[in-house]
Amino acid sequence: MSNPVFVALDTPDLEQAITIAKSVRGHVGGLKLGLEFFCAHGHHGVHEIQKLDLPIFLDLKLHDIPNTVAKAMQAINMLEPAVVTVHASGGRAMMEDAKAAANEHTKVVGVTLLTSLDQNDMGKIGYQGTPHDQVERLADLAREAGLDGIVCSGNEVGAAHKIWKDGFFVVPGLRPKGGAMGDQKRAVTPQQARNNGASLLVIGRPITGAEDPNAAARAIEATL
């Protein structure tokens, strides 16, 4: 894609989401709708955002037994999303069924390790090794399951790209140079992520929380 930036419209306010999307549409490649938005507005909200004629990334992070995830994927197929996320930790069978149930033109990507987690958090929830270890382990599993790619932080995308040359890599939690980290613990700049092999860059608060979202999006686009 010519512009890899997808702005994260993480808000339950439909009008606010539409306003931001209209403001930045000339400087982003697509729009990411997550749980907060989808739980508030469901299919109707997605249809309203689709009127802006930009690719839609449904970041639902599906994670359940294989049959349930497959049926959830079938339920959103009519929305024709460009990208949908599932949790890679749901296992190979779940990922296989998710991909089999998805539309032909929808990329299904597996979330490896949330960018709000670091190695200390990993130990507390029972994960062994480093974030790099976890990302590489789940990248291998996602590839074996037939997914299109994974979601990982900019710190791990370079290593993941080396072991999965034709994978599709989504990198969220990005922060422009000098930007506030917020709840992100493994963030890099959009330019660093792109240089390390990211296919799609998810950027939320640095754009949506800016005084002038259009100027913020334009400034980020200029660094790529």
N, C-alpha and C positions, 0 to 999 in steps of 0.2 A: 504494500500500500504506500501511496506517495507521502501521506502524513500519518505516522504511527501513533499520534497522540489521541487517546480517548479520554474525554473529560468525565470524571465520576460525578454523576448527579445523585449524590447520596443525601436525599432529603425526602421527607414525607409530603412536602408541599408541591403539588403538581404545577401550580402557576409559577412558583419560583424556579422549578426545574426547567420549564419551558422558556422562561425569560433568560436564564443563564445560557441555555442551549442556543437560543436565537442570537445572543450576544457574541458567542465564541465560534459559531458554526463555520466561519470563514478561515479559522486558524486551527481547527482540529479535524482529525480523520473520522471520528465516530463518538458515540455516546455510551457510557457505561451506566447501567441501572442495576443497583444492588438490592439486597434484602429490604432495606429500609423503605425504598421506593416501591418495590414490588408488593410488599405486605400491605402498604397503604392503598395502592391503586390497581394492582393486578393487571390483567390483560388490557383493561380500558386505558390505564396510564401508559402502557407500552404503545398502544395504538395512537395515542395523542402525541407522544414523542416521535413516533415514526413519521408523522406528518412533516417533520423537518427534513426528511429525505437524507438521513445519515445512517450508516451502519449502526446496529444496536448490539451491544455486548451485555448479555444477561448474566450478571455475576451472582448466581444463586447458591453456589457452593453446595450442590446436592450431595447428601451423605446419608445413606440408609441401606436397607437390604437391596440386592440387585433388582428384584421385581418392582419394588416401590420406586426406585430411581428411574427405571425404564419407563414406568407409567407416568411419572412426573415429566420426563423428557417428552413423551408423546403429547402430554397436555399443553406444552409450550411450543410444539412444532408449528402450529398455525401462526405464531408470531414471527417465524422465520428469522431468528436471531443469527447474527454473524458468528458470535462466539457464546458458548455457555460453559460455566465452570462446574466441576464436581470435585469432591475431596479425594485425592489419590489414596489417602489412608483408608478409604472405604474398601480397598482391595481390588484385585484383578477382575474377578467376576462382575463386580459392580460396574467397573469402568467399561468392561466389554459390553455389558448390556446397555449402558448409557450411550455408548457410541453407536451401537446397532439400532437404537431407538431414535437417534437424532436425524434431523433432515440431512440430506446429502450435502448441502452446501453450508452446514453449520459446523464450525470447528469446536470440538469438545476438548477442553484442556483440564488437566488435573492440578488442583492446588496442593503444593508440597508442604511448605511451612509458612504460616502467616507472618507477614513482615512486622507484626507487633510482638513477636516472640524472639527471644535470644537463647543462648545456650543454657542460661540459668533456668529459664522457663521450661526448656526441653526436659531437663533433669527432673523437674517437679511433676511433669505429666508422664514420665516413664520412657522418654525417647533416649536412645543411646547415641553417643558420638556427638559430632559437631553439626551445625546447620548445613554445612557442605555435605556431610555424610548423609544426612536425611534427604536433602534435595536430590543427590545423585541416586540414592536407593529408590526413591519414589519416581524419579525420571525414568529409570530402567523399567520399573513396573508399569508405568503409564505407556511407555513405548511398546512393551510386550502385549499390553491390553488393546493396542490399536488406536489409542488416542492421538490427537493431532499435535499435542504439546503439553506444556505445563505452565503453572504460575509459580514464580519464585522471585526472590529479591534480586536487586542488581548486583549484590555481592556474590551470588551463586550462579548467575546466568552464564557467565563465561565458561565455568567448569561444565555446566549442563550442555552448553552448545558444543563443547568438544566431544562429548560422548553421544550426542544426538544431533548430527550435522544438519538434518533436514527437519528438525523439530520446530514447532511454533512456540515462541517464548513470550509470555505475558509478564511484564514487570510492573507491579503496583508500588505504592508507598514512596513515590519519588519526590524529591525535594530540590528545587533550584538552589544553586550555590548561595549560601547564607540564609536559606529559608528555615523557619522553625520546624523542628522535628515532630512536635506533637506526640502522638502515641506510637510513632514509628521507631524501631530500634535497629533496623538493618537497611537504612535508606541510602541511596546514592542520587546523583543528579541525573536528569533525563539524558543528557549527552553521554555520561559515563555508561548508563545502561544500554543505550543504543550502540555505542562503540564496542560493548562487551557481547553483543549478539542478540539483544532484545528485538522481538518482532513487533510488539505492541506495548506502548507506554501508557499506563493508567495514572492520571494525575487528577486529584480532587481538590483539596482545600487550597493549595497554592494558586489555583485558578478561581474556584467557586467562592473562596473566602476573601478574594482580593477586592479592593475598592473599585477597581475597573477590571472585571474578568476578561474582557476583550483584549486589553493591553497586556495582561498577564499571559494569556494564551499566545498572543503574538510574540512576546518576548521569549517564551519557551520555544516556540516554533523556530525562531531565528537562531537558536543554539544548535539545532539538529542538522 
